[in-house]
Amino acid sequence: KTVVIGASLMALGHFLMAFEGSLLVALACLLVGVGCFKGNIAAQVGDLYAPGDTRRASAFQIFVLAVQIAVILAPIVCGTLGEKVAWHWGFGAAGVGMLIGLAVYLTGRRWLPPEPALDAAARKAAAPRAPMTRAEKVRLALLVALIPVLMLSIVGNQQFGNAYPLWAQKNMDFVLLGWQVPVTWLQAVDALVSTATMLGSIAFWRWWSARRREPDELTKMGLGTLLAAGAPALLVIAATLIATTHEKVSLVWTLGYTIVNDLGFANVLPVGLALYSRAAPKRLEGLVIGVYYLHLFIGNTFVGWLAGFLETMPGREFWALHAALVACAGVLLLGCRLAFGKLLAPEGATPERLANGVAGQASR
């Protein structure tokens, strides 16, 4: 019900954005709506799977893949209508899109886990909630403590939409076959590549799980972060070439950056959602996923501060700093896996039991 309320408020907010006089009300509807919607719909994705089911991580990759497709389609539909026709048409189209999404959600509601009844009789008959166990408190503390590490893990990814276009505009040759490529197209390239790499990552882990035991979420996140550190490391090489030859580099470096970064990031953000959904105390699942998203807010604030060094640091040092920060996050995530992996594992689960459980579900 909270997801429906959130989606309805967001649709209303988009429609109200079509009128200048209702701007503040529209923004309020959008903010409250996304607050109701985002954490709770992610929690429902997690509720589709048992705690020891390793398919949960792939499910969240599919979930984020849908978001990536929207990142490609929304600017094409809403942005084109806004710029070429009128902005109230663009905002109106966003509202229509939200209503279509809400209709799809309500159509599929029957396949989601049942929610407890909220009437007075049901509340009276329900047993009182037991306090959180010590294990739940420890897991909750660990999940909160991981936020700064996750913040570092996204530094290279988030800088692509911040300092990178400024650096690329100055240091890259944007002429392709005699035509000047718009700098804003860098975001379109990233959206397309990230969609392809997410599909590739999903396919890879399904292939892997059919042959070997699939690693847990922290391991995937650590390995993905270390891979993502290679993206700014590639720009260190590009910056070195620029400093040596005093010439601009090819746009091929943008493609290399996005491929390496998005391959790594495909195993960080959605897999982190899977971890926080599974390890959170059940009564706080939606709230804990909201806490998980805080690393994006903190990370973007940090990335904005780092971008200020673009004018004072040589490009080679600037991107080396980013590569080092992301690599440190990867090492810390793998270190947390070694130190706290058992605490964050499903309760009562062992690797053998998890493997047998997945095999049993696959056979059924």
N, C-alpha and C positions, 0 to 999 in steps of 0.2 A: 504493500500500500504506500509505503514511503517512496519507493521508486516511481510509482504512478503519479504521486503528488509532485515529485521533483521534475519528471518529464513534462507534466502539464504546466508547471510554473515556467519552465524554460521555453515551451512553445508560446505561452502567453507573453513572456518577455521579448521574444523575437518579434511577435506581431506588434507589440507596443513600441518597439524600436523603429517601426515604420513611421511613427509620428514624433516630431521634435518635442512637442509639449510633454510627452510622457517618458522622456529619457531616464530620469532618476527612478521612476517606478519600474521601468523596463529592466534597468540594471539590478535593482533589488530583487525582482522576480528571477532573473538569471542567476544571481549569486546564491539565493536561498534554494533555488531549484537544483543547481549543480551540487550543492551541499547535501541535499536529500538523495540525489541520484547516484553520484559517482562511487562513494564507498559502499553503498548498499547493493548496487548491481554487481560489483566485483565480489562482494561477499556471497551472493547467490551463485556465481560461477563456482566458487570454492565449495559451496554446499552440495554441489552435484557429485562430489567425489568423497570417498572414505578417506580418513586421515592418512592411511598408508598407501594410497593409490598414487603412483608416480605420474599418471596421466594428467594430474592436476596442472603441472607446469605447462604441458602442451596445450591444455585448455585455455590457460591464460595467454599463451602466445597467439592462439586463434582469436581470443577476445581482443587483444591489442592489434592484431592484424586488421580486424574490422575498423578499428579507430584509424589505422594507417590508410585504409581505402577511403575513409571519409576525409582525411587530410588532403587527398588528391582531388576528390570529387567536389567538396564544398567550395573551395576557391573558384573552381571552374564554373559551377552553377551559380552560386550566390554572388561571387565576386564579379562575374561577367554581367549578370543582371544589374548589379549595383552600379558598375562603371559605365556600361553601354546603354542601359535603359534609365533606371532611377534607383536610388538607394532603398526606397521603401519597398521596391520589388525584390531587391536582394534580401532584405531582412524578412520580408513576407515568405520568401522561398525557404529560408532557414526554419521558420515556424512550421511550414508545411512538412518539411523534412522531419522535424521533431514529432509531428503527429503521425507520420508514416511509421517512424520508429516505435512510437508508443503502441500503435495498432499491431505491429509485429510482435512486440513484447507481450501484449495481452493475449494474442492468438496462441503463443507458446507457453502461457502461464501454467497450463495443465501439466507440463513436464518438469516444472520446477518443484523443489521440495515443498511440502505443505507447511504453511505457517500456523503457529498456535492460535486458537480462537481468542478473540479480544473482548467477548461479551462479559458482562458482570458475573454471570454464573460460572463461566469457565475460569475467570480470575479467582473466584472464591474457592473453587475446587482444586485449583493448582497448588502443588506443594510449594512452600516458601523456598526462595533461591538460597542455595548453600553458598557460603562465602568462598572466595577463590582459594584454591589449594596453594601450598607453598610452591609446588612445581609450576603452577600457572603464573604466580607472581614472578618467579625467576625468569620464565620465558618472556613475560611481558617486559621486564626490565631489560633483557637482552635485545628484544626487538627495538626498544626505544634507543638503547645504546648503539645500535647499528646505524641509526640515521646519519650521523656525521660521516661514517665510512661510505654509505650509499651516496651521500652528497658529493664526495670526492670522485666516486665512480662515474658520475655523469658529466664531469667537467669538460672532457673532450667532446662529448656529444652535444652539449648545450652551447658550446662556443661556436659551433657551426652556424648558428643563427645570430650570433652576436659580433664577435671580433673578426671571424673568418671572412665574411663578405667584404669588410673594409680592407683586410690584408690582401684578399684575392683581387679586388679591384685595382690595387696598386701594383701587385706583383705578378698577375697572371695575364696572359694574352687572350682576350675574349673575342678575338676575330676568328670565326670559323667559316671556311670556304668563302671568304670575302664579306661575311655578314657579322655585325657586332651583336654578340649574344647578350641579352639583358642580364644584369647581375642578379635580379630577382629570380631568374630561372634556376639558380643554385638550389633554392628550396624545393622546386619541383623535382630536380634530379635526386635530391635526398629522399623525398617522399616515395618516388618510384623505386629507388634502390632499397630503401628500408622495407618496402612491401615484399620485394623479391627475396631479400635475405631472411625475412621472417618466415616465408614459405619454405625456404631452404633449411632453416633451423628446425622447423617442425618436422619436415621430412627426414632430416638427419637423425633426430632423437627417436623417431619411430623406427627407423632402420636399426639404430643402435640397440634399442630395447628388445628387438626381436632376436638379437644375438648375444647381448651381454646385459648385465645388471645396470640399469640407468642410475647415474649419480644423483645425489640429493640436491636440493635447491641451492644451498650455500656453495657447493662445489661448482655447479653450473655458473653461478653468479661470479665466483672468483675467476674461473677460466675465461668467462665472457669479458670480464673487466680487463684482464691481462691482454686479451686479444684487442679490445678497444683501445688500449694504450698504444697500439701500433699505428693508429690513425694520426695523432699528432706527431708521432715519431717519423712518419712519412713526410710530414711537412718540415721537419728538421732537415731532412735531405733536400727537399725543394728549396728551402731558405738558404742552405749551403750552396746550392747551384747558383742561386740568384746572386749571392755575395761573391762567388768566384767568377761568374761570367758577366755580371752586371746586365743581364738580360732577363726578360720576363719568362716564366715557365708556362708549359702547356696546361690546358684545362684537363688533361688526362690526370693530373694530380688531384683534382677535385673528385674524379671518379674513384681513384684509389683510396682517398680519404673516406669517402662515404661507404664504400664496400667494406673496408676493414672495420670502420666504426660501427656500421649497422649490423654486421655479423656478430660483433661482440655485444652490442646493446640489445639484440634480440634475445640474449640469454641473461639480461640483467633486469630490466624493468618488469616484463611479464612474469619472470620466474620469481622476482621479489614479491610480486602480488600473490603468487601461489604460496610462498613461504609464510607471509603475514596472514593470509587467509587461514592456513592450516594451523599455525602455531598460536594464533590469538585465542584467548579465552572465548568460549562460544558466545557468551552474552555480550561481549565487546567487539565482536568481529568487524562490524561496520565501522566502529570508531577507530579501531586499530589500523584498518586499511586507510582511513582518513589521515591517521598519524604517519603512515608510510608515505603518503603523497607529500608530506611536509619536506621530504628530502629534495623534491623538485623545486619547491619555493626557496629553500635555503641554498640549494645548488645554483639556481639562476641568479640569486642575489650575489653569491660568491663569484660566479662567472662574470657578472657585470663589473665587479670590482677588479677582477683580473684583466678584463679587457682594457682598463685604463692604462695598463703597462705597455700596450701595443705601440704607443708613440715614443716610449722611452727605452724599450728593450729591443735589441736586434731580433729579427724574426726567428733565427735559429734558437736563441735562448728562450724566447717567448714560448715557442711550441715545445721545446725540451722540458720546460717547467710543467706544461700540461701533461706531457707524456709521463713524467715522473710522478705527478699527483695521482693520475689514473692507475699507474702501475702499483703505487703504494696501496691504493684501495683494493686492488686485486690480491695483493699479498696479505693484507689485513683480513679480507673475507676468507681466504683459505686458512689463515691462522685461526680465525673464529671457528671455522669448521673443525679443525683439529682440537681446539680447546673446548668448544661448547656444542659440538655436533650431537652428542648423546642427549643433551638437555633439550635441544630443539627437534629431536626425532619424535615421531608419533608415539604416544604413550603405550608402553608395553610392546613396542615393535622392535624386532631385530632385523638385520639385513636379510636373514634367511626367511623370516616370516613375511617380510615385505615382498621378497621375490616370489615366494609361493603364492601370496595373495594376488599379485598382479597376474601370475601365470594362470591361476584359477579363474580370474575374471575374464582373461583373454579366451580361455577354453570355452567359457559359457557364452 
